Structure formats: structure tokens, C-alpha cells
Amino acid sequence: MSNDHPEWFAPKRFGYGAGLPIAWQGWAVLAVYIAVVAAVMALASTRPVVIAAVLIPATVTLIVVAARTTRGGWHWNWGRDRSR
């Protein structure tokens, strides 16, 4: 089956969503997200509004990127067949 979409994340074996990255681009996206979270927590640990203003859009962006680049898309997996 030919797919024009990039595949950066593997689907979860059980449940709904993305698992770990399977390409360097996925690892880069995850590393940038972790760096943003760490920087915001270190620099604005006493400012909850700033933390929310940065982390909410960063988390939404990570979810959208993962959803669009997960092999096979997001759907419920029961753990039986990983080839889908």
C-alpha cells in the first residue's frame, strides 16, 4: 500500500494514538518538545499563566504532528496485528 504521508511515529500496540518515534524526524520533534517543557519549567516555574501559555500550544502541536505522521493513522489497536 503506497502512502504519500511521512511515517515518523509507530502506532501504539494497545489503545489509541502514537507510540515511540520510528524516524529521526519523530525523535527530533519529541526532543524539541521535551526541551521546550524543560526550558519553560526552569525559566517560568513561578508563573503558571506563562507555563500554560507555552505548554498548551506546544502539546497541541505535538499531538497534531504525531497524529498526521503515525504509520497507518490513529485508530484503536487491540495488540493482535501490528502490520496495519
mmCIF file as gemmi writes it, N, C-alpha and C atoms, coordinates in Angstrom:
data_model
loop_
_atom_site.group_PDB
_atom_site.id
_atom_site.type_symbol
_atom_site.label_atom_id
_atom_site.label_alt_id
_atom_site.label_comp_id
_atom_site.label_asym_id
_atom_site.label_entity_id
_atom_site.label_seq_id
_atom_site.pdbx_PDB_ins_code
_atom_site.Cartn_x
_atom_site.Cartn_y
_atom_site.Cartn_z
_atom_site.occupancy
_atom_site.B_iso_or_equiv
_atom_site.pdbx_formal_charge
_atom_site.auth_seq_id
_atom_site.auth_asym_id
_atom_site.pdbx_PDB_model_num
ATOM 1 N N . MET Axp A 1 ? 0.839 -1.164 0 1 0 ? 1 A 1
ATOM 2 C CA . MET Axp A 1 ? 0 0 0 1 0 ? 1 A 1
ATOM 3 C C . MET Axp A 1 ? 0.889 1.232 0 1 0 ? 1 A 1
ATOM 4 N N . SER Axp A 2 ? 0.767 2.084 -0.986 1 0 ? 2 A 1
ATOM 5 C CA . SER Axp A 2 ? 1.564 3.29 -1.104 1 0 ? 2 A 1
ATOM 6 C C . SER Axp A 2 ? 0.938 4.409 -0.282 1 0 ? 2 A 1
ATOM 7 N N . ASN Axp A 3 ? 1.806 5.151 0.404 1 0 ? 3 A 1
ATOM 8 C CA . ASN Axp A 3 ? 1.339 6.222 1.262 1 0 ? 3 A 1
ATOM 9 C C . ASN Axp A 3 ? 2.209 7.445 1.021 1 0 ? 3 A 1
ATOM 10 N N . ASP Axp A 4 ? 1.598 8.588 0.738 1 0 ? 4 A 1
ATOM 11 C CA . ASP Axp A 4 ? 2.353 9.806 0.497 1 0 ? 4 A 1
ATOM 12 C C . ASP Axp A 4 ? 2.689 10.553 1.775 1 0 ? 4 A 1
ATOM 13 N N . HIS Axp A 5 ? 2.141 10.127 2.883 1 0 ? 5 A 1
ATOM 14 C CA . HIS Axp A 5 ? 2.369 10.811 4.146 1 0 ? 5 A 1
ATOM 15 C C . HIS Axp A 5 ? 3.645 10.286 4.81 1 0 ? 5 A 1
ATOM 16 N N . PRO Axp A 6 ? 4.378 11.156 5.51 1 0 ? 6 A 1
ATOM 17 C CA . PRO Axp A 6 ? 5.57 10.683 6.219 1 0 ? 6 A 1
ATOM 18 C C . PRO Axp A 6 ? 5.173 9.791 7.388 1 0 ? 6 A 1
ATOM 19 N N . GLU Axp A 7 ? 6.048 8.879 7.742 1 0 ? 7 A 1
ATOM 20 C CA . GLU Axp A 7 ? 5.817 7.993 8.877 1 0 ? 7 A 1
ATOM 21 C C . GLU Axp A 7 ? 6.921 8.23 9.888 1 0 ? 7 A 1
ATOM 22 N N . TRP Axp A 8 ? 6.625 9.038 10.903 1 0 ? 8 A 1
ATOM 23 C CA . TRP Axp A 8 ? 7.605 9.374 11.917 1 0 ? 8 A 1
ATOM 24 C C . TRP Axp A 8 ? 7.367 8.644 13.221 1 0 ? 8 A 1
ATOM 25 N N . PHE Axp A 9 ? 6.12 8.211 13.465 1 0 ? 9 A 1
ATOM 26 C CA . PHE Axp A 9 ? 5.766 7.544 14.713 1 0 ? 9 A 1
ATOM 27 C C . PHE Axp A 9 ? 5.113 6.205 14.416 1 0 ? 9 A 1
ATOM 28 N N . ALA Axp A 10 ? 5.329 5.245 15.315 1 0 ? 10 A 1
ATOM 29 C CA . ALA Axp A 10 ? 4.667 3.949 15.214 1 0 ? 10 A 1
ATOM 30 C C . ALA Axp A 10 ? 3.328 4.04 15.944 1 0 ? 10 A 1
ATOM 31 N N . PRO Axp A 11 ? 2.336 3.273 15.499 1 0 ? 11 A 1
ATOM 32 C CA . PRO Axp A 11 ? 1.073 3.26 16.259 1 0 ? 11 A 1
ATOM 33 C C . PRO Axp A 11 ? 1.272 2.513 17.575 1 0 ? 11 A 1
ATOM 34 N N . LYS Axp A 12 ? 0.455 2.857 18.565 1 0 ? 12 A 1
ATOM 35 C CA . LYS Axp A 12 ? 0.501 2.134 19.823 1 0 ? 12 A 1
ATOM 36 C C . LYS Axp A 12 ? 0.037 0.705 19.59 1 0 ? 12 A 1
ATOM 37 N N . ARG Axp A 13 ? 0.623 -0.225 20.313 1 0 ? 13 A 1
ATOM 38 C CA . ARG Axp A 13 ? 0.215 -1.617 20.15 1 0 ? 13 A 1
ATOM 39 C C . ARG Axp A 13 ? -1.168 -1.86 20.746 1 0 ? 13 A 1
ATOM 40 N N . PHE Axp A 14 ? -1.432 -1.244 21.879 1 0 ? 14 A 1
ATOM 41 C CA . PHE Axp A 14 ? -2.733 -1.337 22.532 1 0 ? 14 A 1
ATOM 42 C C . PHE Axp A 14 ? -3.262 0.069 22.704 1 0 ? 14 A 1
ATOM 43 N N . GLY Axp A 15 ? -4.511 0.291 22.345 1 0 ? 15 A 1
ATOM 44 C CA . GLY Axp A 15 ? -5.126 1.59 22.554 1 0 ? 15 A 1
ATOM 45 C C . GLY Axp A 15 ? -5.103 2.468 21.331 1 0 ? 15 A 1
ATOM 46 N N . TYR Axp A 16 ? -5.249 3.765 21.577 1 0 ? 16 A 1
ATOM 47 C CA . TYR Axp A 16 ? -5.418 4.748 20.518 1 0 ? 16 A 1
ATOM 48 C C . TYR Axp A 16 ? -4.26 5.729 20.559 1 0 ? 16 A 1
ATOM 49 N N . GLY Axp A 17 ? -3.686 6.055 19.413 1 0 ? 17 A 1
ATOM 50 C CA . GLY Axp A 17 ? -2.662 7.085 19.375 1 0 ? 17 A 1
ATOM 51 C C . GLY Axp A 17 ? -1.337 6.598 18.835 1 0 ? 17 A 1
ATOM 52 N N . ALA Axp A 18 ? -0.301 7.404 19.114 1 0 ? 18 A 1
ATOM 53 C CA . ALA Axp A 18 ? 1.037 7.141 18.605 1 0 ? 18 A 1
ATOM 54 C C . ALA Axp A 18 ? 1.922 6.562 19.701 1 0 ? 18 A 1
ATOM 55 N N . GLY Axp A 19 ? 2.845 5.722 19.285 1 0 ? 19 A 1
ATOM 56 C CA . GLY Axp A 19 ? 3.851 5.188 20.194 1 0 ? 19 A 1
ATOM 57 C C . GLY Axp A 19 ? 5.149 5.96 20.036 1 0 ? 19 A 1
ATOM 58 N N . LEU Axp A 20 ? 6.244 5.259 20.127 1 0 ? 20 A 1
ATOM 59 C CA . LEU Axp A 20 ? 7.552 5.891 20.012 1 0 ? 20 A 1
ATOM 60 C C . LEU Axp A 20 ? 7.861 6.277 18.565 1 0 ? 20 A 1
ATOM 61 N N . PRO Axp A 21 ? 8.752 7.244 18.382 1 0 ? 21 A 1
ATOM 62 C CA . PRO Axp A 21 ? 9.163 7.623 17.029 1 0 ? 21 A 1
ATOM 63 C C . PRO Axp A 21 ? 9.896 6.477 16.33 1 0 ? 21 A 1
ATOM 64 N N . ILE Axp A 22 ? 9.757 6.425 15.001 1 0 ? 22 A 1
ATOM 65 C CA . ILE Axp A 22 ? 10.447 5.406 14.21 1 0 ? 22 A 1
ATOM 66 C C . ILE Axp A 22 ? 11.369 6.036 13.17 1 0 ? 22 A 1
ATOM 67 N N . ALA Axp A 23 ? 11.426 7.355 13.13 1 0 ? 23 A 1
ATOM 68 C CA . ALA Axp A 23 ? 12.291 8.071 12.191 1 0 ? 23 A 1
ATOM 69 C C . ALA Axp A 23 ? 12.983 9.205 12.934 1 0 ? 23 A 1
ATOM 70 N N . TRP Axp A 24 ? 14.077 9.677 12.383 1 0 ? 24 A 1
ATOM 71 C CA . TRP Axp A 24 ? 14.819 10.743 13.055 1 0 ? 24 A 1
ATOM 72 C C . TRP Axp A 24 ? 13.981 12.006 13.21 1 0 ? 24 A 1
ATOM 73 N N . GLN Axp A 25 ? 13.061 12.234 12.271 1 0 ? 25 A 1
ATOM 74 C CA . GLN Axp A 25 ? 12.21 13.422 12.366 1 0 ? 25 A 1
ATOM 75 C C . GLN Axp A 25 ? 11.304 13.343 13.597 1 0 ? 25 A 1
ATOM 76 N N . GLY Axp A 26 ? 10.789 12.164 13.868 1 0 ? 26 A 1
ATOM 77 C CA . GLY Axp A 26 ? 9.96 11.976 15.051 1 0 ? 26 A 1
ATOM 78 C C . GLY Axp A 26 ? 10.75 12.182 16.33 1 0 ? 26 A 1
ATOM 79 N N . TRP Axp A 27 ? 11.978 11.655 16.359 1 0 ? 27 A 1
ATOM 80 C CA . TRP Axp A 27 ? 12.832 11.87 17.53 1 0 ? 27 A 1
ATOM 81 C C . TRP Axp A 27 ? 13.163 13.345 17.692 1 0 ? 27 A 1
ATOM 82 N N . ALA Axp A 28 ? 13.366 14.058 16.583 1 0 ? 28 A 1
ATOM 83 C CA . ALA Axp A 28 ? 13.658 15.491 16.651 1 0 ? 28 A 1
ATOM 84 C C . ALA Axp A 28 ? 12.463 16.266 17.204 1 0 ? 28 A 1
ATOM 85 N N . VAL Axp A 29 ? 11.263 15.944 16.739 1 0 ? 29 A 1
ATOM 86 C CA . VAL Axp A 29 ? 10.047 16.601 17.241 1 0 ? 29 A 1
ATOM 87 C C . VAL Axp A 29 ? 9.899 16.351 18.736 1 0 ? 29 A 1
ATOM 88 N N . LEU Axp A 30 ? 10.104 15.116 19.164 1 0 ? 30 A 1
ATOM 89 C CA . LEU Axp A 30 ? 9.985 14.779 20.58 1 0 ? 30 A 1
ATOM 90 C C . LEU Axp A 30 ? 11.058 15.482 21.409 1 0 ? 30 A 1
ATOM 91 N N . ALA Axp A 31 ? 12.289 15.553 20.904 1 0 ? 31 A 1
ATOM 92 C CA . ALA Axp A 31 ? 13.376 16.231 21.624 1 0 ? 31 A 1
ATOM 93 C C . ALA Axp A 31 ? 13.104 17.723 21.77 1 0 ? 31 A 1
ATOM 94 N N . VAL Axp A 32 ? 12.588 18.346 20.718 1 0 ? 32 A 1
ATOM 95 C CA . VAL Axp A 32 ? 12.256 19.774 20.795 1 0 ? 32 A 1
ATOM 96 C C . VAL Axp A 32 ? 11.147 19.994 21.818 1 0 ? 32 A 1
ATOM 97 N N . TYR Axp A 33 ? 10.147 19.145 21.826 1 0 ? 33 A 1
ATOM 98 C CA . TYR Axp A 33 ? 9.061 19.269 22.798 1 0 ? 33 A 1
ATOM 99 C C . TYR Axp A 33 ? 9.591 19.141 24.226 1 0 ? 33 A 1
ATOM 100 N N . ILE Axp A 34 ? 10.434 18.152 24.465 1 0 ? 34 A 1
ATOM 101 C CA . ILE Axp A 34 ? 10.995 17.961 25.804 1 0 ? 34 A 1
ATOM 102 C C . ILE Axp A 34 ? 11.854 19.162 26.199 1 0 ? 34 A 1
ATOM 103 N N . ALA Axp A 35 ? 12.618 19.704 25.252 1 0 ? 35 A 1
ATOM 104 C CA . ALA Axp A 35 ? 13.445 20.886 25.538 1 0 ? 35 A 1
ATOM 105 C C . ALA Axp A 35 ? 12.574 22.096 25.877 1 0 ? 35 A 1
ATOM 106 N N . VAL Axp A 36 ? 11.472 22.276 25.158 1 0 ? 36 A 1
ATOM 107 C CA . VAL Axp A 36 ? 10.559 23.389 25.446 1 0 ? 36 A 1
ATOM 108 C C . VAL Axp A 36 ? 9.96 23.229 26.843 1 0 ? 36 A 1
ATOM 109 N N . VAL Axp A 37 ? 9.528 22.037 27.182 1 0 ? 37 A 1
ATOM 110 C CA . VAL Axp A 37 ? 8.954 21.793 28.512 1 0 ? 37 A 1
ATOM 111 C C . VAL Axp A 37 ? 9.994 22.073 29.594 1 0 ? 37 A 1
ATOM 112 N N . ALA Axp A 38 ? 11.205 21.568 29.419 1 0 ? 38 A 1
ATOM 113 C CA . ALA Axp A 38 ? 12.255 21.777 30.422 1 0 ? 38 A 1
ATOM 114 C C . ALA Axp A 38 ? 12.605 23.257 30.561 1 0 ? 38 A 1
ATOM 115 N N . ALA Axp A 39 ? 12.716 23.964 29.438 1 0 ? 39 A 1
ATOM 116 C CA . ALA Axp A 39 ? 13.063 25.387 29.488 1 0 ? 39 A 1
ATOM 117 C C . ALA Axp A 39 ? 11.969 26.207 30.166 1 0 ? 39 A 1
ATOM 118 N N . VAL Axp A 40 ? 10.726 25.927 29.828 1 0 ? 40 A 1
ATOM 119 C CA . VAL Axp A 40 ? 9.627 26.673 30.437 1 0 ? 40 A 1
ATOM 120 C C . VAL Axp A 40 ? 9.557 26.4 31.933 1 0 ? 40 A 1
ATOM 121 N N . MET Axp A 41 ? 9.74 25.17 32.333 1 0 ? 41 A 1
ATOM 122 C CA . MET Axp A 41 ? 9.679 24.849 33.755 1 0 ? 41 A 1
ATOM 123 C C . MET Axp A 41 ? 10.851 25.471 34.504 1 0 ? 41 A 1
ATOM 124 N N . ALA Axp A 42 ? 12.011 25.562 33.882 1 0 ? 42 A 1
ATOM 125 C CA . ALA Axp A 42 ? 13.173 26.158 34.541 1 0 ? 42 A 1
ATOM 126 C C . ALA Axp A 42 ? 13.071 27.676 34.609 1 0 ? 42 A 1
ATOM 127 N N . LEU Axp A 43 ? 12.568 28.294 33.55 1 0 ? 43 A 1
ATOM 128 C CA . LEU Axp A 43 ? 12.56 29.757 33.48 1 0 ? 43 A 1
ATOM 129 C C . LEU Axp A 43 ? 11.297 30.397 34.056 1 0 ? 43 A 1
ATOM 130 N N . ALA Axp A 44 ? 10.199 29.682 34.052 1 0 ? 44 A 1
ATOM 131 C CA . ALA Axp A 44 ? 8.934 30.279 34.483 1 0 ? 44 A 1
ATOM 132 C C . ALA Axp A 44 ? 8.228 29.422 35.528 1 0 ? 44 A 1
ATOM 133 N N . SER Axp A 45 ? 9.003 28.801 36.407 1 0 ? 45 A 1
ATOM 134 C CA . SER Axp A 45 ? 8.403 27.863 37.355 1 0 ? 45 A 1
ATOM 135 C C . SER Axp A 45 ? 7.431 28.518 38.332 1 0 ? 45 A 1
ATOM 136 N N . THR Axp A 46 ? 7.514 29.827 38.508 1 0 ? 46 A 1
ATOM 137 C CA . THR Axp A 46 ? 6.599 30.504 39.436 1 0 ? 46 A 1
ATOM 138 C C . THR Axp A 46 ? 5.496 31.272 38.719 1 0 ? 46 A 1
ATOM 139 N N . ARG Axp A 47 ? 5.396 31.104 37.407 1 0 ? 47 A 1
ATOM 140 C CA . ARG Axp A 47 ? 4.387 31.818 36.621 1 0 ? 47 A 1
ATOM 141 C C . ARG Axp A 47 ? 3.486 30.823 35.888 1 0 ? 47 A 1
ATOM 142 N N . PRO Axp A 48 ? 2.419 30.389 36.524 1 0 ? 48 A 1
ATOM 143 C CA . PRO Axp A 48 ? 1.564 29.365 35.905 1 0 ? 48 A 1
ATOM 144 C C . PRO Axp A 48 ? 0.903 29.819 34.606 1 0 ? 48 A 1
ATOM 145 N N . VAL Axp A 49 ? 0.623 31.1 34.455 1 0 ? 49 A 1
ATOM 146 C CA . VAL Axp A 49 ? -0.003 31.574 33.217 1 0 ? 49 A 1
ATOM 147 C C . VAL Axp A 49 ? 0.969 31.441 32.049 1 0 ? 49 A 1
ATOM 148 N N . VAL Axp A 50 ? 2.242 31.765 32.279 1 0 ? 50 A 1
ATOM 149 C CA . VAL Axp A 50 ? 3.26 31.63 31.235 1 0 ? 50 A 1
ATOM 150 C C . VAL Axp A 50 ? 3.456 30.154 30.874 1 0 ? 50 A 1
ATOM 151 N N . ILE Axp A 51 ? 3.497 29.314 31.898 1 0 ? 51 A 1
ATOM 152 C CA . ILE Axp A 51 ? 3.65 27.874 31.66 1 0 ? 51 A 1
ATOM 153 C C . ILE Axp A 51 ? 2.508 27.359 30.788 1 0 ? 51 A 1
ATOM 154 N N . ALA Axp A 52 ? 1.282 27.699 31.145 1 0 ? 52 A 1
ATOM 155 C CA . ALA Axp A 52 ? 0.12 27.259 30.363 1 0 ? 52 A 1
ATOM 156 C C . ALA Axp A 52 ? 0.138 27.855 28.959 1 0 ? 52 A 1
ATOM 157 N N . ALA Axp A 53 ? 0.535 29.123 28.839 1 0 ? 53 A 1
ATOM 158 C CA . ALA Axp A 53 ? 0.535 29.794 27.536 1 0 ? 53 A 1
ATOM 159 C C . ALA Axp A 53 ? 1.542 29.181 26.575 1 0 ? 53 A 1
ATOM 160 N N . VAL Axp A 54 ? 2.584 28.546 27.093 1 0 ? 54 A 1
ATOM 161 C CA . VAL Axp A 54 ? 3.58 27.912 26.231 1 0 ? 54 A 1
ATOM 162 C C . VAL Axp A 54 ? 3.299 26.424 26.064 1 0 ? 54 A 1
ATOM 163 N N . LEU Axp A 55 ? 2.979 25.746 27.156 1 0 ? 55 A 1
ATOM 164 C CA . LEU Axp A 55 ? 2.84 24.285 27.095 1 0 ? 55 A 1
ATOM 165 C C . LEU Axp A 55 ? 1.574 23.815 26.393 1 0 ? 55 A 1
ATOM 166 N N . ILE Axp A 56 ? 0.493 24.546 26.494 1 0 ? 56 A 1
ATOM 167 C CA . ILE Axp A 56 ? -0.736 24.112 25.811 1 0 ? 56 A 1
ATOM 168 C C . ILE Axp A 56 ? -0.552 24.12 24.291 1 0 ? 56 A 1
ATOM 169 N N . PRO Axp A 57 ? -0.068 25.211 23.677 1 0 ? 57 A 1
ATOM 170 C CA . PRO Axp A 57 ? 0.153 25.16 22.223 1 0 ? 57 A 1
ATOM 171 C C . PRO Axp A 57 ? 1.242 24.151 21.815 1 0 ? 57 A 1
ATOM 172 N N . ALA Axp A 58 ? 2.281 24.004 22.642 1 0 ? 58 A 1
ATOM 173 C CA . ALA Axp A 58 ? 3.335 23.037 22.32 1 0 ? 58 A 1
ATOM 174 C C . ALA Axp A 58 ? 2.793 21.611 22.343 1 0 ? 58 A 1
ATOM 175 N N . THR Axp A 59 ? 1.948 21.306 23.319 1 0 ? 59 A 1
ATOM 176 C CA . THR Axp A 59 ? 1.37 19.968 23.417 1 0 ? 59 A 1
ATOM 177 C C . THR Axp A 59 ? 0.392 19.703 22.278 1 0 ? 59 A 1
ATOM 178 N N . VAL Axp A 60 ? -0.426 20.679 21.953 1 0 ? 60 A 1
ATOM 179 C CA . VAL Axp A 60 ? -1.355 20.529 20.825 1 0 ? 60 A 1
ATOM 180 C C . VAL Axp A 60 ? -0.58 20.311 19.528 1 0 ? 60 A 1
ATOM 181 N N . THR Axp A 61 ? 0.504 21.053 19.35 1 0 ? 61 A 1
ATOM 182 C CA . THR Axp A 61 ? 1.329 20.884 18.152 1 0 ? 61 A 1
ATOM 183 C C . THR Axp A 61 ? 1.928 19.482 18.084 1 0 ? 61 A 1
ATOM 184 N N . LEU Axp A 62 ? 2.446 18.987 19.209 1 0 ? 62 A 1
ATOM 185 C CA . LEU Axp A 62 ? 2.995 17.63 19.24 1 0 ? 62 A 1
ATOM 186 C C . LEU Axp A 62 ? 1.926 16.599 18.891 1 0 ? 62 A 1
ATOM 187 N N . ILE Axp A 63 ? 0.734 16.746 19.424 1 0 ? 63 A 1
ATOM 188 C CA . ILE Axp A 63 ? -0.348 15.795 19.149 1 0 ? 63 A 1
ATOM 189 C C . ILE Axp A 63 ? -0.739 15.822 17.679 1 0 ? 63 A 1
ATOM 190 N N . VAL Axp A 64 ? -0.839 17.012 17.099 1 0 ? 64 A 1
ATOM 191 C CA . VAL Axp A 64 ? -1.215 17.122 15.683 1 0 ? 64 A 1
ATOM 192 C C . VAL Axp A 64 ? -0.142 16.506 14.79 1 0 ? 64 A 1
ATOM 193 N N . VAL Axp A 65 ? 1.123 16.811 15.067 1 0 ? 65 A 1
ATOM 194 C CA . VAL Axp A 65 ? 2.212 16.242 14.264 1 0 ? 65 A 1
ATOM 195 C C . VAL Axp A 65 ? 2.231 14.724 14.397 1 0 ? 65 A 1
ATOM 196 N N . ALA Axp A 66 ? 2.097 14.216 15.61 1 0 ? 66 A 1
ATOM 197 C CA . ALA Axp A 66 ? 2.092 12.765 15.812 1 0 ? 66 A 1
ATOM 198 C C . ALA Axp A 66 ? 0.905 12.109 15.121 1 0 ? 66 A 1
ATOM 199 N N . ALA Axp A 67 ? -0.254 12.74 15.189 1 0 ? 67 A 1
ATOM 200 C CA . ALA Axp A 67 ? -1.441 12.165 14.546 1 0 ? 67 A 1
ATOM 201 C C . ALA Axp A 67 ? -1.286 12.114 13.033 1 0 ? 67 A 1
ATOM 202 N N . ARG Axp A 68 ? -0.689 13.128 12.453 1 0 ? 68 A 1
ATOM 203 C CA . ARG Axp A 68 ? -0.548 13.174 10.994 1 0 ? 68 A 1
ATOM 204 C C . ARG Axp A 68 ? 0.588 12.31 10.472 1 0 ? 68 A 1
ATOM 205 N N . THR Axp A 69 ? 1.54 11.954 11.339 1 0 ? 69 A 1
ATOM 206 C CA . THR Axp A 69 ? 2.709 11.215 10.864 1 0 ? 69 A 1
ATOM 207 C C . THR Axp A 69 ? 2.829 9.823 11.481 1 0 ? 69 A 1
ATOM 208 N N . THR Axp A 70 ? 1.767 9.308 12.073 1 0 ? 70 A 1
ATOM 209 C CA . THR Axp A 70 ? 1.779 7.948 12.605 1 0 ? 70 A 1
ATOM 210 C C . THR Axp A 70 ? 1.487 6.96 11.491 1 0 ? 70 A 1
ATOM 211 N N . ARG Axp A 71 ? 2.296 5.921 11.417 1 0 ? 71 A 1
ATOM 212 C CA . ARG Axp A 71 ? 2.116 4.893 10.386 1 0 ? 71 A 1
ATOM 213 C C . ARG Axp A 71 ? 0.727 4.282 10.507 1 0 ? 71 A 1
ATOM 214 N N . GLY Axp A 72 ? -0.074 4.401 9.453 1 0 ? 72 A 1
ATOM 215 C CA . GLY Axp A 72 ? -1.419 3.841 9.453 1 0 ? 72 A 1
ATOM 216 C C . GLY Axp A 72 ? -2.465 4.731 10.098 1 0 ? 72 A 1
ATOM 217 N N . GLY Axp A 73 ? -2.068 5.865 10.619 1 0 ? 73 A 1
ATOM 218 C CA . GLY Axp A 73 ? -3.021 6.767 11.261 1 0 ? 73 A 1
ATOM 219 C C . GLY Axp A 73 ? -3.381 6.315 12.661 1 0 ? 73 A 1
ATOM 220 N N . TRP Axp A 74 ? -4.164 7.12 13.319 1 0 ? 74 A 1
ATOM 221 C CA . TRP Axp A 74 ? -4.606 6.792 14.666 1 0 ? 74 A 1
ATOM 222 C C . TRP Axp A 74 ? -5.909 6.017 14.595 1 0 ? 74 A 1
ATOM 223 N N . HIS Axp A 75 ? -5.93 4.865 15.191 1 0 ? 75 A 1
ATOM 224 C CA . HIS Axp A 75 ? -7.139 4.069 15.358 1 0 ? 75 A 1
ATOM 225 C C . HIS Axp A 75 ? -6.911 3.138 16.546 1 0 ? 75 A 1
ATOM 226 N N . TRP Axp A 76 ? -7.961 2.524 17.019 1 0 ? 76 A 1
ATOM 227 C CA . TRP Axp A 76 ? -7.855 1.646 18.167 1 0 ? 76 A 1
ATOM 228 C C . TRP Axp A 76 ? -7.138 0.359 17.781 1 0 ? 76 A 1
ATOM 229 N N . ASN Axp A 77 ? -6.125 -0.022 18.564 1 0 ? 77 A 1
ATOM 230 C CA . ASN Axp A 77 ? -5.393 -1.254 18.344 1 0 ? 77 A 1
ATOM 231 C C . ASN Axp A 77 ? -5.588 -2.185 19.542 1 0 ? 77 A 1
ATOM 232 N N . TRP Axp A 78 ? -5.83 -3.439 19.242 1 0 ? 78 A 1
ATOM 233 C CA . TRP Axp A 78 ? -6.025 -4.439 20.29 1 0 ? 78 A 1
ATOM 234 C C . TRP Axp A 78 ? -4.768 -5.247 20.554 1 0 ? 78 A 1
ATOM 235 N N . GLY Axp A 79 ? -3.682 -4.989 19.826 1 0 ? 79 A 1
ATOM 236 C CA . GLY Axp A 79 ? -2.431 -5.684 20.065 1 0 ? 79 A 1
ATOM 237 C C . GLY Axp A 79 ? -2.257 -6.963 19.281 1 0 ? 79 A 1
ATOM 238 N N . ARG Axp A 80 ? -3.188 -7.304 18.441 1 0 ? 80 A 1
ATOM 239 C CA . ARG Axp A 80 ? -3.104 -8.576 17.711 1 0 ? 80 A 1
ATOM 240 C C . ARG Axp A 80 ? -2.264 -8.46 16.448 1 0 ? 80 A 1
ATOM 241 N N . ASP Axp A 81 ? -2.491 -7.427 15.662 1 0 ? 81 A 1
ATOM 242 C CA . ASP Axp A 81 ? -1.834 -7.316 14.354 1 0 ? 81 A 1
ATOM 243 C C . ASP Axp A 81 ? -1.174 -5.966 14.233 1 0 ? 81 A 1
ATOM 244 N N . ARG Axp A 82 ? 0.156 -5.94 14.202 1 0 ? 82 A 1
ATOM 245 C CA . ARG Axp A 82 ? 0.888 -4.671 14.109 1 0 ? 82 A 1
ATOM 246 C C . ARG Axp A 82 ? 1.139 -4.264 12.662 1 0 ? 82 A 1
ATOM 247 N N . SER Axp A 83 ? 0.749 -5.076 11.706 1 0 ? 83 A 1
ATOM 248 C CA . SER Axp A 83 ? 1.045 -4.757 10.309 1 0 ? 83 A 1
ATOM 249 C C . SER Axp A 83 ? 0.078 -3.729 9.72 1 0 ? 83 A 1
ATOM 250 N N . ARG Axp A 84 ? -1.026 -3.441 10.372 1 0 ? 84 A 1
ATOM 251 C CA . ARG Axp A 84 ? -1.98 -2.462 9.85 1 0 ? 84 A 1
ATOM 252 C C . ARG Axp A 84 ? -1.527 -1.069 10.04 1 0 ? 84 A 1
